[in-house]
């Protein structure tokens, strides 16, 4: 259990890193592409260890850890949404930043699930790229 608690607890540190990574992206890059690139770099680094599959399975199989992860991800999404809004020149409103962040999280969850189903053999980067292409979010507001 200690390993799972340590991994779930790392999400607070990761959210601060994400904020800095988002801020460091090129100014002309759209918010969806920004999230894609930041998540791609993060997941390549985080899931490079052999321990990652065991940790994902531990969290999925332990309701208390899954609940704790959900709470941490809620905070993470808020911080990432704020970071998207703070990028110069984006002009994102709160709703659009939340929509983009939640869509990106859904892609990441699907990638993790598929990777775990493949016993860690699936190419996470390819799955993430596929997900971001399949779930394309247009941040420009449309009026009915």
C-alpha positions in Angstrom: 0.0 0.0 0.0 2.8 2.4 0.7 3.9 2.4 -2.9 0.4 3.4 -4.1 0.2 6.2 -1.5 3.6 7.5 -2.6 2.5 7.5 -6.3 -0.9 9.1 -5.6 0.9 11.7 -3.4 3.3 12.6 -6.3 0.4 14.1 -8.3 0.6 17.4 -6.3 4.3 17.8 -7.4 3.4 16.9 -10.9 0.7 19.5 -11.1 3.3 22.2 -10.3 5.6 20.7 -12.9 2.8 20.8 -15.4 2.1 24.4 -14.7 5.7 25.3 -15.5 5.8 23.0 -18.6 2.6 24.7 -19.9 4.0 28.1 -19.3 7.2 27.2 -21.1 5.5 26.1 -24.3 5.7 28.3 -27.5 3.4 31.3 -27.4 1.8 30.5 -30.8 1.0 26.9 -29.9 -2.7 26.2 -29.4 -3.9 25.0 -26.0 -4.9 21.5 -27.2 -1.5 20.9 -28.8 0.2 22.4 -25.7 -1.6 19.8 -23.5 -0.8 17.0 -26.0 3.0 17.8 -25.9 3.2 18.4 -22.2 1.3 15.1 -21.4 3.4 13.2 -24.0 6.6 14.3 -22.3 5.2 13.5 -18.8 3.9 10.1 -19.6 7.1 9.1 -21.4 9.1 10.0 -18.3 6.6 8.6 -15.7 5.8 5.3 -17.3 9.4 4.4 -18.3 9.8 2.2 -15.2 8.8 -1.4 -14.9 7.1 -0.5 -11.6 4.5 1.7 -13.4 2.2 -1.2 -14.5 2.1 -2.7 -11.0 1.3 0.7 -9.6 -1.5 1.3 -12.1 -3.0 -2.0 -11.2 -2.6 -1.4 -7.5 -4.5 1.9 -7.7 -7.2 0.4 -9.9 -7.7 -2.5 -7.5 -7.7 -0.5 -4.3 -10.8 1.7 -3.8 -9.2 4.0 -1.2 -6.2 4.7 -3.5 -8.6 5.2 -6.5 -10.6 7.7 -4.5 -7.5 9.5 -3.4 -6.2 9.6 -7.0 -9.6 11.0 -8.1 -9.3 13.8 -5.4 -5.8 14.6 -6.5 -6.7 14.7 -10.2 -9.5 17.1 -9.4 -6.9 19.5 -7.9 -4.5 18.7 -10.8 -7.2 19.6 -13.4 -7.9 22.9 -11.7 -4.2 23.9 -11.7 -3.7 22.8 -15.3 -6.8 24.7 -16.3 -5.5 27.8 -14.6 -2.1 27.4 -16.3 -3.8 27.2 -19.7 -5.7 30.4 -19.0 -2.5 32.1 -17.8 -0.7 31.5 -21.1 -0.2 34.8 -22.9 -2.3 35.4 -26.0 -4.7 32.4 -25.5 -7.7 34.4 -24.2 -9.2 31.2 -22.8 -12.2 31.5 -20.6 -12.7 29.2 -17.5 -15.2 27.0 -19.3 -13.0 26.3 -22.3 -9.9 25.8 -20.2 -11.8 23.3 -18.1 -13.2 21.6 -21.2 -9.7 21.2 -22.7 -8.2 19.9 -19.5 -11.0 17.4 -18.9 -10.8 16.1 -22.4 -7.1 15.7 -22.1 -7.6 13.8 -18.8 -10.1 11.5 -20.5 -7.5 10.7 -23.2 -4.9 10.0 -20.6 -7.3 7.7 -18.7 -8.0 5.7 -21.9 -4.3 5.4 -22.6 -3.6 4.1 -19.1 -6.5 1.6 -19.3 -5.4 0.3 -22.7 -1.8 0.1 -21.6 -2.8 -1.9 -18.5 -5.0 -4.3 -20.6 -2.0 -4.9 -22.8 0.1 -5.9 -19.8 2.3 -2.8 -20.4 3.2 -3.8 -24.0 1.2 -1.1 -25.8 3.0 2.0 -27.0 1.8 4.7 -24.7 3.1 7.5 -26.9 1.3 6.1 -29.9 -1.9 5.7 -27.9 -1.7 9.2 -26.6 -1.1 10.6 -30.1 -4.1 8.6 -31.4 -6.3 9.8 -28.5 -5.4 13.4 -29.1 -6.2 13.0 -32.8 -9.5 11.3 -32.2 -10.6 13.7 -29.5 -9.9 17.0 -31.1 -11.2 20.0 -29.1 -11.7 23.3 -30.9 -11.2 26.0 -28.3 -13.0 28.7 -30.3 -16.5 29.5 -29.0 -19.3 28.8 -31.3 -22.6 30.5 -31.0 -25.8 28.7 -31.9 
